[in-house]
Amino acid sequence: MPDSTIDPFRRKLLGAAAATFLLSVSRAGFAAGGQIVALRIWPSSTYTRITLEASSAIQFKQFILPNPNRLVIDLQGVQLNGVLKDIGGQISDADPYIATARAGQFDPDTVRLVLELKADVKPQAFTLAPVAEYKHRLVVDLYPASGQQDDPLLALLQDYNKGKLEQPAPQIKPKPAGKNRQILVMIDPGHGGEDPGAVGLTGTREKDVVLKIGHQLKQMIDAEPNMKAYMTRSDDVFIPLGVRVAKARKLNADLFVSIHADAAPNRAARGSSVFALSEKGATSAFAKALAQTQNDSDLIGGVKIGSKDKYLAHTLLDLTQTATINDSLKLGKSVLGQMGGLNKLHKNAVEQAGFAVLKAPDIPSILVETAFISNPDEEQRLLTSDFQQQMAGAILSGVKNYFAHGAALAARA
């Protein structure tokens, strides 16, 4: 069973006068002899994240220089090494914000990183304390300086990081499903970016396989005449749990389906499972441990200090939530029944626990564990396009069966 921190399988992969303006300064006290041990860049359509991992807390400052447009990050108390010199090799041509990057020893005590930008950005930087196998981290997120009004996820993400994400009032779901409008399904591929999720024996990462299943499911749903799918993430990017929930509520989704492929210390463990939220604790020790592991995703993926749980802390388990959980159990039962025709079931009933990502009070929400990525046979199945497509098909069949039996749609203006 995974422990209360992070299970071991998930951890395997684990001069400024010319500045236009000073964006931020952190004085976290970089100890003498501190080393940058890793540098990772995660480009995505939503935002680009730069993560520097160090043996000690990081002292830094960052600012923008014009003509050409550059982001400069000064790392203080640091010496240039091979990790930092390699920054240019980590820049992808597809990165929407960074054109090139370089590192140099600016003075005896400072390494300067210079990122030439493709577009105007709003950088947000923060540090993270060590967790699991990660050491001290400096995170720099590059958001577009304009255009966020066209991307509800980006707007929610920025509000979340500023501590401004508010809890809207729960919706009432008064009418049965019909042909009056499309059924909206929010697909949530688990983990992403800094958070790889569980890792299989041969290195298969949960975040990668569930994203592929999510894309398959979206394609199938969008092909249905009365259905439309959205995704909390469509590429390899970290999205906080609260933002995933908030996006579903922002779009008035009728359902929320979170897709996972978890691990267990016992590699013989196998089978598919479905989970719903619980009001009163977990239905089993396994469900409790799994919920804790999934809820720790924000610690691994990297959430700005002070913003964690800003959204979820205000979610009240009231009568609306109780009714939603009942609908979630019906949905889960329908999906589990379809999955049983594709794969052995780990448990024959829908289990429950306090999954943070399932806490929308007015949207039936389930977490699907497609298979155990820690099981060598199931890891290989998860890698095949046939299994990914069949799993997506089983989830869709369960969703359609749920609505065929008169499930309610979300109220919309």
HUWO-V747993 format. One line per field, one symbol per residue. ss: DSSP state (h for helix, s for strand, l for the rest). phi: phi as a letter, one per 30 degrees, with the letter a starting at -180 (. if undefined). A space follows every 50 residues. Layout:
ss=???
phi=???
//
This chain:
ss=lllllllhhhhllllhhhllsssssssllllllllssssssslllllsss ssssllllsssssssllllssssssslllllhhhhhhhhhlllllllsss sssssssllsssssssslllssssssssllsllslssssssssslllhhh lhhhhhhhhhhlllllllllllllssllllllsssssssllsllslllsl llllshhhhhhhhhhhhhhhhhhlllssssslllllllllhhhhhhhhhh llllsssssslllllllllllsssssslllllllhhhhhhhhhhhlhhhh hllllllllllhhhllllhhhhhhhhhhhhhhhhhhhhhlllllslllll sssllhhhlllllssssssllllllhhhhhhhllhhhhhhhhhhhhhhhh hhhhlllssllll
phi=.dddcbddddcdcd.dddddadcabbbciddeidbdcabbbcdaddaccc bccbdbeccabbaccchddbccbcccibcdbdddddeddcdcddddbcdb babaddbecbcccbcdcdadbcdbbacbdebhcdcdbccbcccddbjddd bddddddddddcicdcdddddcccbddacdaddccccbddikidcdidbd dcjdceeddddddddddddddddddcbbcbbdbcbdbdbeeddddddddd chddbbbccbadbbeddddajcbbbbdcdbjddaddddddddddddeddd djceejcdiedddcdcdcdddedddddddddddddddddddcbecdbdbd cbaddddccddbbebbcccdacdddedddddddddddedddddddddddd ddddciddcddbd
//
